[in-house]
Amino acid sequence: MSNRLFQRIVHQMRESIDRVLGVVDETATVIACSDLTKIGETFEYMMLGMGDASDVFVRDNYTFKPFGSVAKPEYAVFVEGTDEVAAQFCNILSISFASIKQYYDEKYDRCNFIKNVILDNILPGDIYIKARELHFNIDASRVVLLIRIVSANDISAFDVIQNLFPDKQKDFVFNINESDIVLVKEIKSGIDSKDLEKLARSIVDTLGSEFYTKVIIGIGTSVVGVKDLAKSFKESQVALEVGKVFDTDKSIVSYDNLGIARLIYQLPTTLCEMFLREVFKKGSIESLDHETLFTIQKFFENNLNVSETSRKLFVHRNTLVYRLEKIRKLTGLDLREFDHAIIFKVALMVKKYLTSNPVKY
């Protein structure tokens, strides 16, 4: 918020209010005042976070009223005197300043502009006009990371992430709901997806090890310009949802690495049900017990190698062959054949997808 804007309003108000009035920031430093000699002074032993953010309070023969964020007020208006009239002036001025601040943020704040872009709250034709007004670098490469809080304590994950990325000219952090935090990160052109995953890993590790906050992160694709940030954001949402279905153990899911899971996620459920009916004999997939499914999983993980899989499972090679033959008789698919293995793998993923009933964006 521009101090000059506050000062201009205070200057206009001083003729109507025959008292010293002004605005202090969160450090209790005077940033605008009708008495210009007081600008830069600090009220001692005062914090804006004291008591209820909506309370009027008195310090050093001045009446104060905080405004800004309800959770953590950023400013307070003050009026000379401790009487009822001073309190009334403070209440009226705080409403006026808060409204002006909101208008200023919506018009000039870059973070708010980015938030409107990714949430599609701004017309495409207005994006570049607004970007020019804000002197926003429209040629930079950026990526959207969606950070979802799974479990937390009293520490604010939002504040931690903001401190990790303090450059407010290049990186933007904001909440979209109680559990989801968005990080729009400026990156070097052509950066590798592995580097983005390392960045996400540093966030997960910092929140987890130092602040006991568990998060999962969805990473969209890197984009050039501003308009496609909404696309990167939607990709990060899809990455989280697909990861919740197919990669439940992962704390970082990149849209670039979703593979066939992305394709399955986009299929209509009716088509998926039809596919399962065609692939499996009636009830054949339901007849596979937990041990058999675990064997299949290990067989896939070891690239359909019978010897390697039997070694990892600590079973005789003939035992594994017997299990694979049993699967063939039940389902009609021989997992030792590459084409059959692909069909079975996809079918298992489709079934998992249908069971999860995920939310689509």
TIBAZA-325005 format. One record per residue: x, z, y of N, C-alpha, C in turn; residue in one letter. Coordinates in pm, whole numbers, plus 32768, in hexadecimal, padded with zeros to 4 digits. Example, Ala and Ser with C-alpha at 12.3 -4.5 7.8 and 13.67 -1.06 7.14 Angstrom:
<sites>
8527830C7DC784CE830C7E3E8528830C7EB6A
850582C47F1F855782CA7F96850A83138003S
</sites>
This chain:
<sites>
805480007F8980008000800080588000807CM
803A7FAD80DE808C7FA181548074801781B2S
80E0805E81D780D580CC823880A6809A82C0N
80CC801E82DF80A47FE58360800D7FD48369R
7FCE7FB482F77F3C7FA682F77EFB802D8310L
7F2D809682CE7EFA811D82E67F0B81428379F
7F81812383AF7F9E8149843A7F4280FF849AQ
7F258082847C7ECD803484D47E40807084D7R
7E11809E84647D8B80DA845C7D89816184A4I
7DF281B1848F7DFC823384D27DFD821F8569V
7E4681BA85977E4C819C86267DC2817B865DH
7D70813386117CE98111863C7C8D818B863BQ
7CA981E985DE7C54825E85CF7C6E82CA863AM
7CE582CD86717D0D833E86C67CB883488744R
7C8082D887737C2B82DD87EA7BA3831A87CBE
7B77830D874C7AF5834487267AFF83D686F9S
7B7583FE86C87B8A848786987BF384C986F1I
7BC8852C873E7C21856C879F7C7685D8875DD
7CB885B486F07D10861086A97D8185BE866BR
7DED860386497E5985C086017E2985A18574V
7E3A852485487E1384FD84C07E7D84A08488L
7E81849A84047EE4844483C57ED68440832FG
7F3C840682EE7F3D83F5825D7FC584218228V
7FC3846C81B7803F848F8172803F844B80EAV
80B8843080B580C183F5803080CB84647FC8D
80E884407F4A80E784A37EDD8157850A7EE8E
81BC84EF7F3E822785517F54820985A97FCET
818E859D8006816385EA807B81AF85C380F9A
81E4854880FB82298513817181C784C481C5T
81C984DB8249816E849582A48198840382AFV
813E83A78288815D8319828E811082D182FBI
80A983158335805D82DE83A58021835383F0A
8023834D84767FEF83BE84C37FCF83928551C
7F6983D1858C7F4783B386177FB183EB8675S
7FFB84508648806F8484869180EC84478652D
812183E18690818E83938654820A83E78637L
821C8457867E829384A98669829284EF85E0T
821C84F785A18211853D8521822F84E384A9K
8234845F84BF824C8403844F82D6841D8414I
82DA8432839083568451834C836484E4832CG
83148539836F831985C8835082D885E482C9E
82FC8653828C82C58679820A828587028213T
820C870E81DC81CB879181D4820787DF815FF
82418851817B8284889F8114822088E380B8E
824B88F9803C81FE89427FD7817489047FC0Y
816C88807FC680EC883F7FAF80FC87CB7F4DM
809F87C37EEE809B87547E8E800D871F7E86M
8001869C7E7D7F7A86627E797F3286827DF7L
7F8086A17D8F7F4386BE7D0D7F0A874A7D03G
7F14879B7D6E7EE388257D677E4B88287D64M
7E12886A7CFF7D8188777CF77D3C87F57CD6G
7CBC87F07CF47C6B877A7CDA7C8D870E7D3FD
7C9A86937D0E7CBE86247D687C56860F7DD5A
7BDB863B7DBF7B7186267E227B6686997E86S
7BB687037E747BAB877A7EC97BEA87647F52D
7BA9879B7FB67BE487A7803B7C338828803DV
7CAF882380737CFE889F807A7D4588A88101F
7D74891F81217DB0893A81A37E4189638192V
7E9B892B81E67F28895181E97F5A8945827AR
7F9F89AA82A97FE389A5832B7F888978839DD
7F0E89B083A07EAD8994840A7E7989038408N
7E8688C383937E4E883D83817DF3883E8306Y
7D8A87EB830B7D3087DB82997D5287578254T
7D5C875B81CE7D8486E781807D1786BF811DF
7D10863E81027CB6860C80997CFE859B804FK
7D1F85AF7FCD7D6485467F807D0A84CD7F69P
7D4684597F567CFD83E27F2C7D5B83887EDCF
7D2283247E9B7D6E82CD7E407D3E82E27DB3G
7D9B82EC7D547D7783017CC87D3C838C7CB6S
7CCE83927C667C8D84137C4D7CE9846D7BFDV
7D2D84337B987D8484837B427E0184B37B8DA
7E37845D7BE37EB284807C2A7EAC84417CB6K
7E74848B7D187E6684507D9E7EEC84277DD9P
7EEB83B37E197F67837C7E4F7F7B839F7EE3E
7F0E83BC7F2A7F1383D77FB87EB184477FDBY
7EC0847A80547E5E84D980897E5484C1811FA
7DDA84C781527DC584BE81E27DC5854D8219V
7DF8856082927DF685E682CD7DC485DF835CF
7D81864C83867D4A8658840D7D6F86E28442V
7D9486E984BF7DBA876884FD7D4487C88500E
7D5C884584DB7CF388AA84DD7CCA88D48451G
7C898947844A7C5D897C83C87BC7899983C7T
7B7F896484287AEF897F84337A9E891A83E2D
7A1B892983E879C188D2839D79C7884283CFE
79DB8831845079E387AA848A7A5C875F8452V
7ACD87A484457B458766840D7B2D873A837DA
7AE5878E83317AC5876B82A67A6B86F082A0A
7A0A86EA82FC79AF867582FE79FD85F58321Q
7A5685FF83857AA8858C83A97AFB855E8331F
7B3585BE82E87B88859D82747B3885538209C
7AC0858481F07A6C8544818A7A4A84B581B0N
7A2684A0822E7A028419825C7A7D83BD8258I
7AEF83F1828B7B68839F82907B9C837D8205L
7B9183DC81A77BC383C2811F7B75835280DDS
7AF1834F80F47A9E82E380BC7AC9825D80F9I
7ADF825C817C7B0781E081C07B8F81AE8190S
7BEF820A818A7C7681E3815F7C7681B680CCF
7C2981F980777C2381D37FE97BEB81477FDAA
7B82812780277B4580A180207BA680378051S
7BEE805780BC7C517FF880F17CC27FE4808FI
7CEE8051804F7D5980477FEC7D2D7FEF7F77K
7CB080027F487C7F7FB07ED87C7C7F1D7EFEQ
7C4C7F007F777C487E767FA67CD57E3C7FAEY
7D327E8B7FE37DBC7E5E7FF07DF87E3F7F67Y
7DE17E9B7F067E177E887E7F7DE07E097E3FD
7D5E7DF37E4F7D207D7E7E137D547CFD7E51E
7D747D037ED17D9E7C897F177E347C717F0DK
7E847CDD7F0E7F137CCB7F1B7F677D047EA9Y
7F2C7D557E547F7B7D947DEA7F967D327D78D
80157D1F7D56803B7CBF7CEE800B7CEB7C65R
80157D6D7C487FEC7D9F7BC47F577D877BAFC
7F087DA07C177E797D897C0D7E5B7CF47BFBN
7EAB7CA07C3E7E9C7C0F7C317EB67BE27BA0F
7F237C157B657F447BF37ADA7ED57C237A7BI
7EA27C9A7A947E377CD07A407DBC7C767A44K
7D987C477ABC7D267BEC7AC97D3F7B687A82N
7DBC7B397A847DDE7ABB7A427DCC7AC679ABV
7E047B2D796E7DFF7B3578DC7D737B5678A8I
7D217B9678FE7C987BB778D47C347B4B78FEL
7C687ADB79327C127A6B795D7BAF7A9479C9D
7BDB7AEC7A247B857B187A917BA07ACD7B13N
7BE97A607B097C087A0F7B7E7BFB797D7B58I
7BC2792D7BAF7BAE789F7B937C3578587B89L
7C4177F97B297CC177B27B187CF477747B99P
7C9A773E7BE97CC476FD7C657CF9775E7CCCG
7CD377E07CBF7D0078447D207D8578857CF9D
7DAF78717C7C7E2778B57C4B7EA278907C9DI
7EB8780E7CB17F3177E47CF77F2978017D8DY
7EAF77FF7DC37E9E78247E517EC578B57E66I
7E90790C7E0D7EAE799A7E177F4379B67DFBK
7F7C796C7D9C8009797E7D7D8061795E7DF5A
803D78F67E3F808978D37EB7807B793E7F23R
800279757F307FEC79E07F9280437A597F75E
80567A767EF380A27AEB7ECA81377ACE7EBAL
81607A4F7ED881EB7A247EC582167A407E35H
81BF7A1C7DDA81D37A377D4C821D79C37D0CF
828179E27CBB82D2797B7C7A8281793B7C09N
824E78C37C2181F878837BBD824778327B56I
82CA78277B68831A77D77B0C8363782C7AA2D
835578AE7AAB839C79067A4D835A790679C4A
83A87922795C8373793278D4834B79C378C0S
82D679D9788582A57A60786F82627A6877E6R
82537AE377B5820E7AFA773781B87B767746V
81497B7876FE80EE7BEB770380FC7C3D7683V
81117CBF769481147D1C7624809C7D7A7632L
804D7D8475C97FDA7DDF75C880017E5A7576L
80067ECC75B880337F4975797FB97FA1755FI
7F9B7FB774E27F24800674BD7F4E808F748BR
7F1880F774CA7F39818074A57EE781A77429I
7F2C81CD73BE7EEB81F673427ED7828D7340V
7F3E82D673657F35836873717F93839573DFS
7F6983FC74297FB98426749C7FAB84BB74B3A
800184EF750C7FF5857A75377FD5857A75CCN
7FFD85E176137FDA85EC76A1802F859176FAD
8098855776C480ED84FE771480A4847B772EI
80AC844A77AA806D83CB77CE80C6835777A1S
8097830C773E80E38297770F80F08230777FA
808A822777D3808D81C97843810281E878A0F
8114826878C38181828F791C8209827378DCD
8213828C785A82918275781382B681E17819V
8254818A77FD826E80FA77FC829080C97888I
824C810078EC826E80DA797682FE80FF7998Q
832A8173796883B3819D7982841981477936N
83EF811278C3844880BA7877845B803378BCL
83F7800B790983FB7F89794E83DC7F9F79E2F
843D7FD47A2E84237FFD7AB9841F7F8B7B1FP
844D7F147AF984527EA57B5883C57E6B7B6BD
83807E9B7BD282F47E747BE982E77DE97C26K
83587DA97C4583537D1F7C7583527CBB7C02Q
83847CE67B8D838E7C8B7B1B83377CB57AA4K
83297D387A8E82E07D6B7A1A82657DB97A48D
81F67DA57A0081787DE27A29813B7E2F79B5F
81157EAB79D080DC7F03796A80567F35799DV
7FED7F2A794B7F6A7F5E79737F147F7A78F8F
7EB37FD2790A7E537FF2789F7DDF7F9178A2N
7DA97F70782C7D2B7F2678287CBD7F7A77E8I
7CE17FE477A27C82804877737CD180C6774EN
7C90812677107CD181A776F57D48819B7695E
7D41813B763A7DA9813375D37E0680BB75E2S
7DE4805976337E337FDE763D7E7A7FD376C4D
7EFE7FBC76BB7F517FA977317F8F7F1E772AI
7F8E7ED777987FC67E50779D804B7E5277E8V
80AE7E1277AD812F7DFB77F081437D6577FEL
814B7D37787A816C7CAB789681FE7CA878BFV
82537C70786882E57C78787B831E7BF1789EK
836A7BEE790A83B37B73792D842D7B6878D2E
84427AF2789A84AD7ADF783984FF7A63785EI
85727A56781E85C279DE782F8583796A77E6K
859178F5781C8557787E77DF859378657755S
853C784976F3856A782A766C859478A2761BG
856A791976408590799175F78556798E756AI
85A179C3750C857979C1747E85117A2C7462D
84B67A0F7403844D7A7073E084887AF173A8S
84FD7AE77369853E7B5F733485687BBE73A5K
85907B84741785B47BD77489853A7C1F74C1D
84C77BDB74BF844B7C1A74EC84247C8D748FL
843B7C79740E841C7CE373AF847B7D5973C1E
84F87D3E73E785567DAC740385287DFB747EK
84F57DB374E184BE7DF5755984497E4F7532L
83EE7E1874E1837B7E6674B483A77EDD7461A
840D7EC9740F84407F3673BA84767FA97410R
84B77F88747F84EB7FF174D7847B80457512S
84078004752F8393804D7564835980A874F9I
834780717480831080BE74108369813773F2V
83EC812173EC8449818D73CA844E81F87437D
844F81CE74B58454822E752383D882867525T
83648249751A82E78296751B82DC82EF749FL
830B82BC742E82FE830773B28360837A73A6G
83E0835F73C2844783C473AB844F842B741BS
8438840174968449845C750783C6849C7536E
83568457752182D784897556826A849974ECF
828F8483746D8233849873FC81AF844D740FY
81BB83D574418146837F74558156830373FET
80F682EC73A680FC8278734D80AE8204738AK
80F08192739080B0811A73C780CA80A3736BV
8075803E7377808E7FBC733A808C7F5573AAI
80DD7EED739A80ED7E8B740680D37DFF73D3I
807D7DB7741A80667D29740180B07CD77469G
80F87C71743E81477C1E749A810D7B91749FI
80E97B64751780BC7ADA752881327A7B7531G
811779FC75428184799B755281B2799A75E3T
822F797775FA8264796F7682822978F376C7S
820A7902774781CD78957793821778857817V
820F780D784F824977F278D281D777E67936V
81E3782B79A6817978277A09811B789E79FCG
80AE78977A45805079077A4D7FD178ED79FDV
7FA078747A057F1D785479C97F1678737935K
7F83785878EB7F82786A785A7F9978FA782DD
7FA57957788D7FB379E478677F367A16781DL
7EC379E078427E477A0677FD7E4E79DC776AA
7E8B796977507E9C793976C67EFA79977679K
7F6979BF76B77FC87A1876767F877AA07659S
7F327ACE76B47EEC7B4D769F7E8D7B457628F
7E407AD876207DE37AC875AF7E317ABF752BK
7EA67A7F752F7EF97A7774B77F2A7B02748CE
7F4B7B5674EC7F767BDE74CA7F037C2E748DS
7E897C1574BB7E137C5674807DFF7C2773F0Q
7E0A7BA473DC7DFB7B6C73567E687BA372F9V
7EE37BAC732D7F527BE072DC7F337C6D72A9A
7EFD7CC173007EDB7D4972D87E6C7D4B726FL
7E067CF872847D957CF772267DBD7CBD719EE
7E0B7C5171A17E387C1671237E977C7570DBV
7EEE7CB771287F497D1870ED7EFE7D8C70AEG
7E8F7DB370EA7E3D7E2170B57E027DFC702EK
7DED7D7A70197DB47D4B6F9B7E1F7D336F31V
7E8A7CEA6F557EE97CB96EF17F6F7D056EEFF
7F947D446F6080147D8B6F657FFD7E196F97D
7FB77E656F497F8C7EEB6F7480007F4A6F8BT
80747F316F4E80E67F8B6F5C813D7F6C6FD5D
81277EF97013817C7ECF7081814F7F0E7105K
81B17F38715681917F6C71DB81A57F027247S
81E37E91722181F87E22727F81CC7DA1723BI
81707D5A727B813D7CDD724381487C7172ADV
81907C06728C81A37B9872E981497B2472C3S
81077AEB732680AC7A7A730D80F67A0472CFY
817479F272F681C4798272C181DE798E722BD
81DA7A0971F781FD7A1F716B81867A417112N
810E7A21713F80977A4170EE808A79E67075L
80BE796E708180BA79117010802D78EE6FE4G
801978EC6F607F9878C36F297F2B79296F47I
7F5179A56F677EEE7A0C6F897E9E79E37005A
7EE179A270647E9B797470DD7E30790D70BAR
7E5178B2705E7DF2784B70347D7878886FF0L
7D9178E76F957D2379286F4D7CCA79756FAEI
7D0679B670107CBC7A0670727C5A79B070C1Y
7C7D793170D47C2978D971257BBC789370D4Q
7BBB78A670507B5778636FFD7AD178AC7001L
7A6178646FFA79DD78A46FF079D178EF6F6BP
798D79606F6C798079B16EF3793779666E84T
78D779116EA8788E78C56E4178EB78676DF5T
7949782A6E3D79AA77D16DFD7A0778206DA2L
7A2D78986DCE7A8478ED6D7C7A3E79176CFAC
79C0793C6D04797579646C8D796878F06C2AE
795278786C60794878016C0C79CC77E66BC4M
7A3A77F86C0C7ABF77E36BD27AD878436B5EF
7AB578C26B6F7AC979246B057A7779046A89L
79FD78D86A9F79A678B56A2C79DF783F69DFR
7A1C77E26A277A54776B69E57AD7778B699BE
7B2577E669D37BA7780469987B9B785D691DV
7B4C78C569277B45792768BB7AC579176869F
7AD6793167EA7A60793A67967A0E79B167C4K
799279B367A679387A1D67D4796D7AA767ACK
798B7AF8681079B87B8167F87A467B8E67C8G
7A917B1F67BF7B187B2867877B787B7767E0S
7B6D7B6668647BC97BAD68BD7BAA7C4268BFI
7B297C6568B07B047CF268AF7B357D396831E
7B4E7CEC67C87B797D2967497C0E7D4E6748S
7C577D2667B07CE67D4567B77CF87DD567E7L
7D3B7E2667967D4F7EB267BB7DC47EC2681CD
7DDB7F3C684A7E427F5868AE7ECE7F32687CH
7EEB7F5267FE7F6E7F3467C57F877E9E67C1E
7F217E52679D7F2F7DC067977F467D856822T
7EFB7DB668847F0A7D86690D7F967DA86944L
7FC87E1E691F804F7E46694980B87DE9690AF
80A37DC7688C80FD7D6A684680FE7CE3688CT
80887CB268B2807C7C3168F780C87C35697CI
80B57CA369C680F87CB26A4781907CAA6A37Q
81C67CF169D482577CF069BD82887C67698EK
82347C23694282577B9E691282657B3D6988F
820B7B4869E982137AF66A62828D7B1C6AB6F
82A67B9F6AC483167BCD6B14839C7B9D6ADDE
83A27B876A5A841D7B5A6A1A841D7AC569FCN
83CD7A7B6A4B83CF79E86A4783B179AF69BCN
835079EB6976832079BD68F4838E79C06889L
83F17A14689E845F7A21683F843C7A8F67DAN
84277A67675B83FB7AC566F484667B2F66D9V
84E17B0466CB854E7B6266AA85627BC96719S
85657B9A6795857C7BF4680685087C566817E
848D7C23680484177C78681284137CE467A7T
84317CBF672D84307D2266C0849B7D8D66D9S
850B7D64671385747DC5673185477E27679DR
85047DF2680584D47E48687184647EA46842K
84147E7667E283A57EC767AF83D07F25673EL
844F7F16671284837F6766A284317F536622F
840D7ED6660983C57EB4658D84107E446546V
83F57E3664C584347DCA647883FC7D4464A7H
844E7CDC649D84247C5664C883A87C2A647CR
83A17C4763FC832D7C1E63AB82AE7C6663D7N
82BD7CE3640782497D2E643A820F7CE964B4T
82687CBD650E823A7C76658681F87BF26560L
82337BAA650381F87B2C64D6816D7B43649CV
815E7BAF645280DB7BD2641780757BEB6487Y
809E7C3364EF80437C4F655E801B7BCF65A7R
807C7B7765BC805F7AF765FF80007AA165ABL
80117AA765287FB87A5C64CE7F2C7A9664D3E
7F237B1964DD7EA17B5B64E87E597B306569K
7EA67B2565D67E6D7AF866567E3C7A69664AI
7E887A1766047E61798A65F27DDC798065A8R
7DCC79D265417D5079CD64F27CD879FD6544K
7CEF7A62659A7C817A9965EA7C597A3D665DL
7CBC7A01669E7CA079B567197CAD791E6709T
7CF178F266A07D09786366907D80783266E0G
7DCC788D671C7E407868676E7EBF78A16730L
7F21784A671A7FA2787366E3800378856758D
8024790167778076791D67EC810578EA67DFL
812F78C2676981B4788A675881BC77FA678BR
814677BE67A28141773767DC812E77446873E
817F76FC68BD8184770B694F80FB76F2698FF
80B8768569698036766469A57FCF76D2698CD
7FCD770669107F70777068EE7F9177F0693CH
8012780B694D803C788369968010787D6A28A
801B78066A657FEF77F66AF07F5A78126AFCI
7F0C77D76AA27E7B77EB6AA57E58787E6A96I
7E9B78C06A387E7E794E6A1F7EA479A36A99F
7F1779876AD47F4579D26B497EE179C56BBCK
7EB7794A6BD77E5779326C437DD279766C23V
7DA7796E6BA57D2879AB6B7E7D2A7A426B92A
7D997A826B717DA47B126B877D9C7B356C1BL
7DDC7AE26C6F7DD87AFA6D007D4B7AE56D36M
7D067A7E6D027C7C7A636D2D7C217AD86D08V
7C337B0D6C917BE17B7E6C667BFD7BF86CBEK
7C7C7C0E6CDD7CA07C7E6D347C627C6D6DBFK
7C607BF16DEE7C257BD16E707B8F7BEE6E70Y
7B497BC46E087AB97BDA6DFF7A987C6F6DF7L
7AEC7CB96DB07AD57D486DA07AE87D946E23T
7B467D656E757B677DAD6EF07B007D9A6F60S
7ABD7D276F617A597D076FC97A917D1F7054N
7AFC7CD7707B7B407CF370FA7AF37CC17174P
7B1B7CF571E97AE07CC872677B2D7C4D7296V
7AE47BE472BD7B267B6A72EC7B1D7B627382K
7B867B2473BE7B8C7B13744F7B7B7A807471Y
</sites>
